[in-house]
């Protein structure tokens, strides 16, 4: 099914009973929703060793690291126009967090007003974690979405850290292509993200995925694999001059573990903590 056919079909469905339910939930009155956005901007990782994780990604994407000026230690690596933030494992989480994870992802709002957005999310029945305008929206599996106002980017509290190498990075990243979430209930999660990003743009089979268009980026949903927990499952990154064979060799020389890919044309790898990344041709 192509995107236009799928979009027309879903529009007709939502104009029926589904749309009535959506409006009853308060979405029609939520003036900040769907969010007007420039796209998905960064991800936050919680890792055992922030500096080691930053150096791993720095060799691949950008050897100039950044860090918070003041404690606690937090590092950043630019991924083209986007970035990854590396924080430590939370000390008092319940349940405890004992291994690395992608803790949240972030969307940048155009003409963003934090308090108004929080009110709109509350009216739409979207739960928030944290206090004030900096809280994050939690989906049905507890996966967290942060909002920042344009133009966003690295905060003023962040300063250049060490440059770990004079070598060129292994790839020339353009920025995020997509963020994939592994969720418990595909349809339930789709309802949640429609409130934030509007109607999905496509659905694919084998694997069964629902895709939302988020400006020049995308958000994907797929059902979590048996025996796994819901997660921000992988990040798709657009790469300039993509050459799968050449990039594979560069990553292997850096000691990077290449992972199997179910997406034709992409290249997946695991980081030093086992988190999954996917490189894709830039456009």
C-alpha positions as CSV (number, residue, x, y, z in Angstrom):
1,X,0.0,0.0,0.0
2,X,1.4,3.4,-1.0
3,X,1.5,6.4,1.3
4,X,-1.3,8.4,-0.4
5,X,-3.6,5.4,-0.5
6,X,-3.0,4.6,3.1
7,X,-3.4,8.3,4.1
8,X,-6.8,8.6,2.3
9,X,-8.0,5.3,4.0
10,X,-7.0,6.4,7.5
11,X,-8.6,9.8,6.9
12,X,-11.9,8.3,6.1
13,X,-11.7,6.0,9.2
14,X,-10.8,8.9,11.5
15,X,-13.7,10.9,10.2
16,X,-16.0,8.2,11.4
17,X,-16.2,6.7,14.9
18,X,-12.5,7.0,15.5
19,X,-12.6,10.8,15.1
20,X,-15.5,11.1,17.5
21,X,-13.5,9.2,20.1
22,X,-10.5,11.3,19.5
23,X,-12.4,14.6,19.9
24,X,-14.1,13.3,23.1
25,X,-10.6,12.8,24.6
26,X,-10.0,16.5,24.2
27,X,-7.7,16.5,21.2
28,X,-9.9,18.8,19.1
29,X,-9.6,21.4,21.8
30,X,-5.9,21.0,22.4
31,X,-4.6,24.1,20.6
32,X,-0.9,23.1,20.8
33,X,-1.6,19.7,19.2
34,X,-0.7,18.2,16.9
35,X,2.7,19.8,17.5
36,X,4.1,22.1,14.9
37,X,7.6,20.7,14.7
38,X,10.9,20.9,12.8
39,X,11.6,17.3,13.6
40,X,13.1,14.8,16.0
41,X,16.3,16.5,17.4
42,X,18.2,14.4,19.9
43,X,18.1,11.3,22.0
44,X,19.3,10.9,25.6
45,X,21.1,7.7,26.7
46,X,21.7,6.5,30.2
47,X,25.0,4.5,30.3
48,X,27.4,3.1,32.8
49,X,30.4,5.2,31.5
50,X,29.4,8.5,29.8
51,X,32.8,9.4,28.5
52,X,33.5,6.0,27.1
53,X,30.1,6.0,25.3
54,X,30.8,9.5,23.9
55,X,34.3,8.5,22.6
56,X,32.7,5.4,20.9
57,X,30.3,7.6,19.0
58,X,32.8,10.4,18.5
59,X,35.0,8.1,16.4
60,X,32.1,7.3,14.2
61,X,30.3,10.6,13.8
62,X,32.3,13.6,15.2
63,X,35.6,13.5,17.1
64,X,34.9,16.8,18.8
65,X,33.1,16.0,22.1
66,X,31.1,18.3,24.2
67,X,30.2,18.2,27.9
68,X,28.3,20.0,30.6
69,X,30.3,22.7,32.2
70,X,29.3,21.7,35.8
71,X,28.8,18.2,37.4
72,X,27.3,15.7,37.1
73,X,29.3,14.5,34.1
74,X,27.3,14.5,30.9
75,X,28.7,14.3,27.4
76,X,27.4,15.0,23.9
77,X,28.2,13.9,20.4
78,X,26.9,15.7,17.3
79,X,25.2,13.6,14.7
80,X,25.0,16.0,11.8
81,X,22.4,18.6,12.8
82,X,21.3,16.3,15.7
83,X,23.1,14.9,18.7
84,X,23.2,12.2,21.4
85,X,23.4,13.2,25.1
86,X,25.1,10.7,27.4
87,X,24.0,10.6,31.1
88,X,24.7,8.2,33.9
89,X,22.5,5.4,35.1
90,X,19.8,6.8,37.5
91,X,20.7,6.0,41.1
92,X,17.2,5.8,42.6
93,X,15.0,4.5,39.7
94,X,12.1,2.2,40.5
95,X,12.5,-0.4,39.1
96,X,16.3,-0.1,39.1
97,X,18.1,0.6,35.8
98,X,21.1,-1.6,35.6
99,X,22.0,-1.5,31.9
100,X,22.3,1.1,29.2
101,X,19.2,2.3,27.5
102,X,17.9,5.1,25.3
103,X,16.0,7.1,27.9
104,X,14.1,9.6,25.8
105,X,13.9,11.3,22.4
106,X,13.1,14.9,21.7
107,X,10.9,16.8,19.2
108,X,11.5,20.5,18.5
109,X,8.4,22.7,18.5
110,X,7.9,25.7,16.3
111,X,6.5,28.7,18.3
112,X,6.7,26.4,21.3
113,X,5.1,27.4,24.6
114,X,6.0,25.0,27.4
115,X,3.1,25.6,29.8
116,X,0.5,25.7,27.0
117,X,1.9,22.4,25.6
118,X,1.7,20.8,28.9
119,X,-1.9,21.9,29.3
120,X,-2.8,20.6,25.8
121,X,-1.2,17.3,26.6
122,X,-3.1,17.0,29.8
123,X,-6.4,17.8,28.0
124,X,-5.5,15.1,25.4
125,X,-5.0,12.5,28.2
126,X,-1.2,12.3,27.6
127,X,0.6,11.6,30.9
128,X,3.6,13.7,31.8
129,X,6.7,12.8,33.8
130,X,8.7,15.5,35.6
131,X,7.7,18.9,36.7
132,X,6.9,22.2,34.9
133,X,7.5,22.9,31.2
134,X,10.5,20.6,31.0
135,X,8.4,17.5,31.7
136,X,8.3,14.6,29.2
137,X,5.3,12.9,27.7
138,X,5.0,9.2,28.4
139,X,3.5,6.8,26.0
140,X,1.5,3.6,27.0
141,X,4.8,1.8,27.6
142,X,6.4,4.6,29.5
143,X,8.7,5.6,26.6
144,X,9.4,9.3,27.0
145,X,9.2,12.2,24.5
146,X,10.8,15.6,25.4
147,X,9.8,18.9,23.8
148,X,12.1,21.8,23.2
149,X,11.5,25.1,21.4
150,X,13.2,26.0,18.1
151,X,16.0,26.3,17.3
152,X,17.0,24.1,20.2
153,X,20.5,22.6,19.8
154,X,23.1,22.3,22.5
155,X,22.3,24.3,25.6
156,X,24.3,27.2,26.8
157,X,25.6,25.2,29.8
158,X,27.5,22.9,27.4
159,X,31.1,23.5,26.4
160,X,33.6,21.9,24.1
161,X,35.4,18.9,25.6
162,X,38.3,17.0,24.3
163,X,38.8,16.2,20.6
164,X,39.5,12.5,20.7
165,X,41.2,12.2,17.3
166,X,42.6,14.1,14.3
167,X,41.2,11.5,12.1
168,X,38.0,12.1,10.0
169,X,34.9,10.4,11.4
170,X,34.0,7.1,9.9
171,X,30.9,8.6,8.3
172,X,29.5,12.0,7.4
173,X,26.2,12.1,9.3
174,X,23.5,14.4,8.0
175,X,21.1,13.8,10.9
176,X,18.3,11.5,12.1
177,X,16.3,9.7,9.5
178,X,14.0,8.0,12.0
179,X,13.5,6.7,15.6
180,X,11.9,3.3,16.0
181,X,9.9,2.4,19.1
182,X,9.3,-1.3,20.1
183,X,5.9,-1.2,21.8
184,X,3.6,-3.6,23.5
185,X,0.4,-2.7,21.7
186,X,0.8,-1.3,18.2
187,X,-2.7,0.2,17.9
188,X,-2.8,1.6,21.4
189,X,0.6,3.4,20.8
190,X,-0.6,4.7,17.5
191,X,-3.6,6.4,19.1
192,X,-1.1,8.0,21.6
193,X,1.2,9.4,18.9
194,X,-1.6,10.6,16.7
195,X,-2.5,13.0,19.5
196,X,1.0,14.5,19.3
197,X,2.1,14.3,15.7
198,X,-1.2,13.9,13.8
199,X,-2.3,11.0,11.6
200,X,0.3,8.4,10.6
201,X,1.5,8.6,7.0
202,X,2.0,4.9,6.2
203,X,1.9,1.4,7.4
204,X,4.2,-1.4,6.2
205,X,4.1,-5.2,6.5
206,X,6.9,-7.6,7.1
207,X,7.8,-6.1,9.5
208,X,4.4,-4.6,10.6
209,X,5.2,-0.9,11.3
210,X,3.3,2.3,11.6
211,X,5.1,5.5,10.5
212,X,4.5,9.1,11.5
213,X,6.0,11.9,9.6
214,X,7.8,14.4,11.9
215,X,8.9,17.2,9.5
216,X,12.1,15.8,7.8
217,X,12.3,12.9,10.2
218,X,10.1,10.0,11.0
219,X,8.8,8.1,14.1
220,X,8.2,4.4,13.6
221,X,6.3,1.9,15.8
222,X,6.7,-1.9,15.7
223,X,5.6,-4.6,18.1
224,X,8.3,-5.6,20.7
225,X,9.9,-8.9,20.1
226,X,8.9,-11.8,22.3
227,X,10.9,-11.9,25.5
228,X,12.0,-8.2,25.1
229,X,10.9,-5.1,26.9
230,X,9.4,-2.1,25.2
231,X,12.1,0.4,24.2
232,X,13.4,3.1,21.9
233,X,14.7,0.2,19.8
234,X,17.0,1.8,17.3
235,X,17.9,5.2,15.7
236,X,18.2,5.6,11.9
237,X,20.8,8.1,10.8
238,X,21.2,9.6,7.3
239,X,24.7,9.4,6.0
240,X,26.2,11.4,3.1
241,X,28.0,9.4,0.4
242,X,26.6,6.2,1.8
243,X,28.7,3.2,0.7
244,X,27.7,0.1,2.7
245,X,30.8,-1.9,2.0
246,X,33.2,0.9,2.7
247,X,31.5,1.9,5.9
248,X,31.3,-1.7,7.1
249,X,35.1,-1.9,6.7
250,X,35.7,1.4,8.5
251,X,33.5,0.3,11.4
252,X,35.2,-3.1,11.7
253,X,38.6,-1.4,11.9
254,X,37.2,0.6,14.9
255,X,36.1,-2.6,16.5
256,X,32.4,-1.9,16.0
257,X,30.1,-4.9,16.0
258,X,28.0,-5.1,12.8
259,X,24.4,-6.3,13.4
260,X,22.0,-8.0,11.1
261,X,19.6,-5.7,9.3
262,X,16.0,-6.3,8.3
263,X,15.9,-3.1,6.3
264,X,17.2,-3.5,2.7
265,X,20.0,-1.0,2.0
266,X,20.7,0.0,5.6
267,X,23.6,-0.9,7.8
268,X,23.2,-1.7,11.5
269,X,25.7,-1.8,14.3
270,X,25.7,-2.2,18.1
271,X,27.5,0.3,20.4
272,X,29.7,-0.7,23.3
273,X,26.6,-1.1,25.5
274,X,24.7,-3.2,23.0
275,X,22.4,-0.4,21.8
276,X,21.4,-0.5,18.1
277,X,22.0,2.1,15.4
278,X,21.2,2.1,11.7
279,X,22.9,4.0,9.0
280,X,21.0,4.9,5.9
281,X,21.7,6.7,2.6
282,X,21.2,10.4,2.9
283,X,19.0,12.2,0.4
